[in-house]
């Protein structure tokens, strides 16, 4: 190989690494007062997608349920038994009770237990019934097609957030945010002494959440602004639970 050829390939690799580095997600985290948090919560209905209360019977719903059943049967028998064990005290079937429907994002989701603390979800396009991907089950979804989920733990939950996004026919997970200073369990469960929502989205992809600060030993309210730079780096179809 000529020296000029080597220089060209070195330059190409360097530029590729620069592109990857420039297309990352930035999390801007700020503590806010309860007053600001409560004010933002009052406006949350404008920015959050709530799953539909009811799902009509139609061909697409039947197709999604049929494909979910087929995917379940293709799982390893040991995994299937583990799932049945996790939900033995609950009703589980391939019916609409296991579905999420997000009309704004054109998504159907079939919920599958992953562990005693976590669920996964199989996402399908609600217009075609086509399977898209598997991802963590959402805890808050915004109108921009972005959603967040808190990862469950056996105990001592850190704040461990996974972020996903749908853009047209693409669905992907981008960079997670983890901080052991804060508790993640309070993001999922409503505190009896505080009627405010534990987590919700606001304008400009800003996430509000309640948590516990282990360092200061007190409950706090956080505002996390999620900023994605342009480019396709870090854009990866989610299949973490696609077994």
N, C-alpha and C positions, 0 to 999 in steps of 0.2 A: 504494500500500500504506500502510495506517495505521501509525503509530508503534508501537501495541500489537502489530500483526501482525509487524512487523520484530523487536521484542523477543522475541516468541515463537519465531521461527525462529532467532534468534541463540542463545537459551537451549537450543533443541533440538540445534543443532550442537555447542555446548559440552558438553552432557550426553553426546552420542554420543562425543565425543573423550575424555571422562573414562572412559566405559565401556571404550573400546579400551585406554586407558592402564592401567586397573585389571586387565585380563585378560591379563597377560603372564607369561612364564616367567622364573623366577629361578634362576640357577646359582650354587650355593655351592661354591667350589673350595677344597680343602684338601690340603696335602701330608701323607702319612702314612708311617710307617716300613715297612720290608719285613716286619717281624714282624706288624704289623696287616694288611697286604695279604695275607700268606700265610694268616693266620687267616680272613680274610673269604673267600678263595678256597676253603678247605675246605668252606665252607657254600654255595658258589655254586650247587650242583646244586638247591638248594631254591628258588632265585629266577630261574633262567634256563631259557628254553625252547630245547631242542635239536631241530633238524629230525629228523623220523623217519628211521630207518635204511633202511626199505623202504616202498614205496608199492604198495598192492594195485591190481590192474586192476579198474576198475568204470566205470559210465556217466559219473560225474562227472569222473574222470580223463580219459576219452576226450573229453569235452566241453571240458575245459580245454585239452588239447593241440590240439584242432581249432580252438578260438577263438584260441589263441596263433599257430597257423600262419596263420590268416586275418588276424590283426593284422599279422603280419610281412609278408605279401604286400601289405598296404595301405600299407606304408611306401614312401617314395620310393626309386626304384631305386638312386640313388647311396648312400643310407643303407644299403640292404641289402648293397651291395657292400662298403661300409666294414666292416660287421659280419663278413662272410665273410672279409675281409682280416685282421681282428683275430684270428680263430680258425682260420685256415687250417691251423695245425699241430695242431689238436684236432678231436675228433669233435663235430659239432654237428647235432642233429636235433630234431624235434618228438616227443620221447619222454620217458620218465620220468627219464632221466639229467639232464635240464635242469630238473627240478621240485624245489622245496622243499615240504615238507608240515609244517605246524605244527598238529597236532591240537588243542592247548590253545586256540589262537586261531582255529580253524576257517578256516585259510587254505591255499591252494595258491599257489605262486609260480613263474612261469616266468622263468628267468634269461636276460637279454639283454646281451651286451657293449656297453658304451658307448664305451670307449676302452681303450688298453693297460693302464690303471690302475684302471678303474672298471667295474662292472656295474650295470645297472638290473634291476628285477624287476617283472613284471606280476602283480599280486595278484588272486586269484579266491576267492570264497566257497566253502569246501570242501563245503558242504551243497547249494548250488544250482548251483554252477559259474558263477555270475554274475561278470563282470569288475567289479572295484572301482576300481583305480587303478594308476598306475605310480609307482614310488619308487626311491630308492637301495637298493642291495643291503645287507642288514643285516650288521653285525659282531657284535652282541650283542642278544639279545631277552629281555625279562623277562616274568614271568607276569602282569603287570598290563596287557599289551597294548602296551607301549612298546618301541621298539627304536631303536638308534643305528647310524649308519654313518659311517665316516671317508672323506672325499673324497680321491681320489687326485690326485697331481700328477706332472709329468714329473721334477721334482727339488725338493729343499729343501721337503719337505712340512711345512706348519704343522699344528698340531692344528686340524682343521676338521670338526666333528661336526655331523651332521644327525640330528634326532630326529623320530620318527614314532610315531603311536599309533592303535590301533583301539579304538573304542567302539561296541559293537553293530554296526550296519550302516554306520558311518561310519569312514573311514580318512583321516588328515590328517597333514601335516607342521606342526610348530610351530617356534618360534624356534631357529636354529642357535647353536652356540657355537664361536667361533674365537679362537685365541690363538697368535700367531706366536712367543712365547717358547718354546713347546714343540713337539716334533717329532711329526707325526702318523703317520709310517711305522711307528714302533715299536708303534702300536696294532694294526696289521694283521698284522705279521709277528712270529713267535716268535723271540726272541733265543736263540742257541745256548747262551749262558752263563747263562741263567736259565730254569728249567723252569716257572715260574709262568705262568698264562694272561696274555696281553697285555691283555685287557679282559673284564670280566664285571659283571653286575648283582648288587646285594645288596638287602636289605630297604628299604622306603620309597623306592623309585626312586633308589637311590644307585648310581652307576656308579664302578667302580674301573678304573684303567688305568695301564699302564706307559708312560713317555715319557722324552724327553731334554730337559733344561733347557739351552737354548742360552746363556742369560745366565750361568749358573753352571758350564756345561760338565760336566754330570754327569747320570746317570740318576736319575729320581725316580719315586715312586709317588703318584698323585693319587686323591682321592676327590671326586666331583662329585655333589652332591645336586640333583636336578631337581625344582623346585617349580612347579606350575602353579596360578595363581589361577583362581577360578571365572569363568564367562562364556564366550561363544563367540568373543570377539575373538581374533585370531591363529589361529583354527581354519580351516584351509584345506585342501581336498582336494588331495593331492599329484598333480601331473601334470608334474613337471619333466622327465621322460623320455618323456612320452607324445607321440610324434612322429607 
